[in-house]
Amino acid sequence: AQILHRNVAGRGFVARWGGAEFLIVYMDINMKDSCEELEAVLNQIRQSSVEFNEQIIRVTMTFGVAEGDFRKELRELFKEADSKMLYGKRQGRNQIVSEAVE
């Protein structure tokens, strides 16, 4: 959560979205640039670890990316991003999915 917040600060916002999911909203940025930003975030997460009960835990994240503006119905943007994220999890996790999936 700290990595996400630090990387989005001043350019959007991050919020907890369900149990282990986060919603990241970048303002005034296109799909290509948001994916580049998320790649930097993902690399930081891949390099980090958490110690719990004397065990080192590596965290993975899978991102589903949807592009739109607030004129598009938010429910559709959330559905698109969620569909891509679930696809990424089924395809091995720890990745960014921005292309259309079936």
MDAnalysis code that builds the backbone (N, CA, C; Angstrom):
import MDAnalysis as mda
import numpy as np

u = mda.Universe.empty(306, n_residues=102, atom_resindex=np.repeat(np.arange(102), 3), trajectory=True)
u.add_TopologyAttr("name", ["N", "CA", "C"] * 102)
u.add_TopologyAttr("resid", np.arange(1, 103))
u.add_TopologyAttr("resname", ["ALA", "GLN", "ILE", "LEU", "HIS", "ARG", "ASN", "VAL", "ALA", "GLY", "ARG", "GLY", "PHE", "VAL", "ALA", "ARG", "TRP", "GLY", "GLY", "ALA", "GLU", "PHE", "LEU", "ILE", "VAL", "TYR", "MET", "ASP", "ILE", "ASN", "MET", "LYS", "ASP", "SER", "CYS", "GLU", "GLU", "LEU", "GLU", "ALA", "VAL", "LEU", "ASN", "GLN", "ILE", "ARG", "GLN", "SER", "SER", "VAL", "GLU", "PHE", "ASN", "GLU", "GLN", "ILE", "ILE", "ARG", "VAL", "THR", "MET", "THR", "PHE", "GLY", "VAL", "ALA", "GLU", "GLY", "ASP", "PHE", "ARG", "LYS", "GLU", "LEU", "ARG", "GLU", "LEU", "PHE", "LYS", "GLU", "ALA", "ASP", "SER", "LYS", "MET", "LEU", "TYR", "GLY", "LYS", "ARG", "GLN", "GLY", "ARG", "ASN", "GLN", "ILE", "VAL", "SER", "GLU", "ALA", "VAL", "GLU"])
u.atoms.positions = np.array([
    [0.825, -1.189, 0.000],
    [0.000, 0.000, 0.000],
    [0.873, 1.258, 0.000],
    [1.954, 1.233, 0.751],
    [2.846, 2.396, 0.792],
    [3.489, 2.652, -0.564],
    [3.897, 1.601, -1.235],
    [4.503, 1.759, -2.565],
    [3.489, 2.356, -3.526],
    [2.270, 1.857, -3.497],
    [1.223, 2.381, -4.376],
    [0.971, 3.854, -4.090],
    [0.769, 4.174, -2.841],
    [0.461, 5.559, -2.467],
    [1.592, 6.494, -2.864],
    [2.817, 6.115, -2.583],
    [3.988, 6.946, -2.889],
    [4.105, 7.212, -4.394],
    [3.793, 6.240, -5.205],
    [3.958, 6.383, -6.649],
    [2.812, 7.108, -7.336],
    [1.670, 7.176, -6.699],
    [0.511, 7.817, -7.313],
    [0.297, 9.233, -6.773],
    [0.871, 9.525, -5.632],
    [0.659, 10.818, -4.966],
    [0.872, 11.989, -5.928],
    [-0.101, 12.883, -5.940],
    [-0.037, 14.075, -6.773],
    [-0.499, 13.869, -8.201],
    [-0.752, 12.615, -8.598],
    [-1.161, 12.323, -9.973],
    [-2.448, 11.519, -10.042],
    [-3.035, 11.255, -8.874],
    [-4.257, 10.473, -8.811],
    [-4.493, 10.036, -7.391],
    [-5.123, 8.870, -7.236],
    [-5.350, 8.372, -5.884],
    [-5.404, 6.851, -5.875],
    [-5.215, 6.298, -4.684],
    [-5.278, 4.855, -4.449],
    [-6.269, 4.626, -3.322],
    [-7.085, 3.584, -3.460],
    [-8.037, 3.236, -2.410],
    [-8.142, 1.719, -2.308],
    [-8.383, 1.235, -1.110],
    [-8.644, -0.192, -0.931],
    [-9.963, -0.495, -1.626],
    [-9.991, -1.575, -2.403],
    [-11.176, -1.929, -3.177],
    [-11.456, -3.401, -2.930],
    [-12.204, -3.688, -1.930],
    [-12.438, -5.081, -1.578],
    [-11.345, -5.591, -0.660],
    [-11.306, -6.889, -0.455],
    [-10.372, -7.499, 0.480],
    [-8.914, -7.204, 0.205],
    [-8.383, -7.768, -0.846],
    [-6.964, -7.607, -1.164],
    [-6.770, -6.842, -2.463],
    [-7.755, -6.071, -2.859],
    [-7.670, -5.329, -4.115],
    [-7.571, -3.834, -3.842],
    [-6.897, -3.166, -4.767],
    [-6.750, -1.720, -4.701],
    [-7.269, -1.118, -5.994],
    [-7.812, 0.063, -5.886],
    [-8.227, 0.838, -7.045],
    [-7.224, 1.971, -7.190],
    [-6.602, 2.073, -8.347],
    [-5.652, 3.144, -8.632],
    [-6.243, 3.976, -9.758],
    [-6.348, 5.264, -9.533],
    [-6.857, 6.174, -10.554],
    [-5.789, 7.211, -10.838],
    [-5.288, 7.207, -12.073],
    [-4.380, 8.256, -12.540],
    [-5.221, 9.303, -13.249],
    [-4.936, 10.543, -13.000],
    [-5.667, 11.631, -13.634],
    [-4.853, 12.174, -14.819],
    [-5.525, 12.445, -15.923],
    [-4.905, 13.070, -17.100],
    [-3.670, 12.315, -17.585],
    [-3.813, 11.001, -17.775],
    [-2.701, 10.186, -18.271],
    [-3.289, 9.132, -19.216],
    [-2.570, 8.819, -20.277],
    [-3.082, 7.846, -21.241],
    [-2.688, 6.418, -20.844],
    [-3.200, 5.461, -21.592],
    [-2.972, 4.042, -21.294],
    [-1.481, 3.696, -21.304],
    [-0.769, 4.136, -22.315],
    [0.653, 3.815, -22.426],
    [1.431, 4.331, -21.224],
    [1.208, 5.587, -20.866],
    [1.932, 6.176, -19.749],
    [1.524, 5.556, -18.413],
    [0.247, 5.232, -18.258],
    [-0.175, 4.606, -17.006],
    [0.450, 3.216, -16.873],
    [0.556, 2.495, -17.972],
    [1.201, 1.173, -17.918],
    [2.678, 1.297, -17.571],
    [3.340, 2.331, -18.077],
    [4.740, 2.560, -17.722],
    [4.869, 2.881, -16.233],
    [3.963, 3.690, -15.716],
    [3.962, 4.004, -14.284],
    [3.745, 2.735, -13.469],
    [2.789, 1.921, -13.882],
    [2.500, 0.687, -13.154],
    [3.648, -0.313, -13.237],
    [4.363, -0.309, -14.345],
    [5.536, -1.190, -14.464],
    [6.586, -0.809, -13.425],
    [6.794, 0.486, -13.215],
    [7.734, 0.938, -12.186],
    [7.247, 0.511, -10.797],
    [5.953, 0.641, -10.542],
    [5.365, 0.216, -9.266],
    [5.555, -1.291, -9.088],
    [5.240, -2.044, -10.124],
    [5.353, -3.500, -10.049],
    [6.792, -3.928, -9.782],
    [7.755, -3.262, -10.404],
    [9.159, -3.588, -10.147],
    [9.549, -3.314, -8.705],
    [9.047, -2.226, -8.135],
    [9.322, -1.944, -6.720],
    [8.709, -3.016, -5.828],
    [7.509, -3.440, -6.156],
    [6.842, -4.477, -5.365],
    [7.598, -5.796, -5.484],
    [8.046, -6.131, -6.681],
    [8.803, -7.374, -6.885],
    [10.091, -7.392, -6.067],
    [10.673, -6.227, -5.847],
    [11.932, -6.136, -5.114],
    [11.735, -6.047, -3.598],
    [10.510, -5.918, -3.155],
    [10.263, -5.763, -1.724],
    [9.834, -7.090, -1.100],
    [9.894, -7.122, 0.206],
    [9.438, -8.295, 0.943],
    [8.911, -7.823, 2.295],
    [8.154, -8.705, 2.934],
    [7.567, -8.432, 4.234],
    [7.944, -9.587, 5.149],
    [8.357, -9.260, 6.373],
    [8.646, -10.322, 7.331],
    [7.425, -10.520, 8.220],
    [6.996, -11.778, 8.331],
    [5.845, -12.123, 9.154],
    [6.105, -13.473, 9.801],
    [5.982, -13.532, 11.119],
    [6.236, -14.776, 11.866],
    [7.580, -15.389, 11.487],
    [8.590, -14.544, 11.414],
    [9.961, -14.956, 11.110],
    [10.112, -15.566, 9.715],
    [9.188, -15.261, 8.837],
    [9.280, -15.717, 7.452],
    [9.298, -14.495, 6.538],
    [10.053, -14.589, 5.472],
    [10.106, -13.535, 4.468],
    [9.051, -13.845, 3.406],
    [8.168, -12.906, 3.193],
    [7.085, -13.084, 2.228],
    [7.285, -12.117, 1.073],
    [7.253, -12.626, -0.124],
    [7.309, -11.812, -1.341],
    [5.885, -11.503, -1.766],
    [5.647, -10.273, -2.122],
    [4.322, -9.839, -2.537],
    [4.266, -9.790, -4.053],
    [3.158, -10.236, -4.609],
    [2.928, -10.101, -6.046],
    [1.688, -9.240, -6.248],
    [1.616, -8.611, -7.399],
    [0.429, -7.825, -7.746],
    [0.125, -8.036, -9.214],
    [-1.141, -8.084, -9.502],
    [-1.615, -8.168, -10.874],
    [-2.520, -6.976, -11.110],
    [-2.234, -6.234, -12.172],
    [-2.989, -5.021, -12.475],
    [-3.829, -5.209, -13.727],
    [-5.076, -4.810, -13.669],
    [-5.938, -4.714, -14.841],
    [-6.142, -3.236, -15.127],
    [-5.861, -2.805, -16.342],
    [-5.884, -1.377, -16.672],
    [-7.009, -1.078, -17.654],
    [-7.805, -0.078, -17.311],
    [-8.872, 0.401, -18.193],
    [-8.677, 1.895, -18.382],
    [-8.906, 2.348, -19.589],
    [-8.750, 3.773, -19.880],
    [-10.112, 4.381, -20.153],
    [-10.327, 5.533, -19.617],
    [-11.584, 6.219, -19.854],
    [-11.599, 7.535, -19.122],
    [-12.713, 8.182, -19.205],
    [-12.893, 9.398, -18.434],
    [-14.194, 9.283, -17.667],
    [-14.463, 10.258, -16.876],
    [-15.629, 10.164, -16.018],
    [-16.935, 10.365, -16.764],
    [-16.862, 10.591, -18.066],
    [-18.087, 10.613, -18.866],
    [-18.528, 9.194, -19.188],
    [-17.573, 8.258, -19.220],
    [-17.895, 6.851, -19.409],
    [-18.397, 6.313, -18.069],
    [-19.360, 5.455, -18.107],
    [-19.912, 4.954, -16.854],
    [-18.836, 4.234, -16.045],
    [-18.689, 4.647, -14.809],
    [-17.647, 4.092, -13.948],
    [-17.786, 2.590, -13.777],
    [-18.996, 2.119, -13.689],
    [-19.220, 0.681, -13.527],
    [-18.557, -0.101, -14.666],
    [-18.626, 0.426, -15.877],
    [-18.017, -0.246, -17.026],
    [-16.492, -0.218, -16.939],
    [-15.931, 0.888, -16.491],
    [-14.474, 0.964, -16.314],
    [-14.016, -0.038, -15.256],
    [-14.729, -0.106, -14.134],
    [-14.370, -1.050, -13.082],
    [-14.474, -2.487, -13.576],
    [-15.539, -2.776, -14.311],
    [-15.752, -4.127, -14.840],
    [-14.617, -4.513, -15.798],
    [-14.231, -3.592, -16.664],
    [-13.143, -3.857, -17.613],
    [-11.826, -4.103, -16.888],
    [-11.498, -3.235, -15.946],
    [-10.246, -3.401, -15.199],
    [-10.254, -4.707, -14.408],
    [-11.370, -5.024, -13.783],
    [-11.475, -6.247, -12.994],
    [-11.332, -7.484, -13.871],
    [-11.946, -7.470, -15.035],
    [-11.841, -8.589, -15.967],
    [-10.385, -8.821, -16.385],
    [-9.679, -7.746, -16.655],
    [-8.263, -7.855, -17.041],
    [-7.409, -8.352, -15.881],
    [-7.698, -7.868, -14.675],
    [-6.950, -8.311, -13.511],
    [-7.163, -9.801, -13.264],
    [-8.394, -10.263, -13.350],
    [-8.676, -11.688, -13.154],
    [-7.994, -12.534, -14.228],
    [-7.991, -12.056, -15.456],
    [-7.293, -12.746, -16.537],
    [-5.800, -12.865, -16.198],
    [-5.207, -11.769, -15.745],
    [-3.796, -11.785, -15.374],
    [-3.497, -12.762, -14.260],
    [-4.392, -12.857, -13.296],
    [-4.203, -13.829, -12.215],
    [-4.243, -15.253, -12.754],
    [-5.170, -15.520, -13.675],
    [-5.256, -16.866, -14.261],
    [-4.045, -17.190, -15.135],
    [-3.393, -16.159, -15.639],
    [-2.251, -16.358, -16.524],
    [-0.913, -16.324, -15.784],
    [-0.935, -16.420, -14.469],
    [0.312, -16.538, -13.727],
    [0.589, -15.430, -12.735],
    [-0.237, -14.435, -12.660],
    [-0.088, -13.360, -11.678],
    [1.136, -12.484, -11.937],
    [1.249, -11.443, -11.090],
    [2.426, -10.577, -11.071],
    [2.679, -9.905, -12.424],
    [1.643, -9.300, -12.986],
    [1.755, -8.699, -14.308],
    [0.739, -7.579, -14.492],
    [0.873, -6.885, -15.592],
    [-0.037, -5.804, -15.967],
    [-0.774, -6.241, -17.220],
    [-2.111, -6.169, -17.189],
    [-2.915, -6.534, -18.349],
    [-3.664, -5.280, -18.797],
    [-3.337, -4.823, -20.006],
    [-3.990, -3.624, -20.518],
    [-4.732, -3.898, -21.831],
    [-4.404, -4.984, -22.474],
    [-5.078, -5.338, -23.723],
    [-6.418, -5.988, -23.445],
    [-7.319, -5.925, -24.393],
    [-8.640, -6.544, -24.250],
    [-8.488, -8.049, -24.048],
    [-9.322, -8.605, -23.177],
    [-9.323, -10.047, -22.919],
    [-10.724, -10.587, -23.125],
    [-10.802, -11.883, -23.339],
    [-12.114, -12.523, -23.522],
    [-12.449, -13.387, -22.345],
])
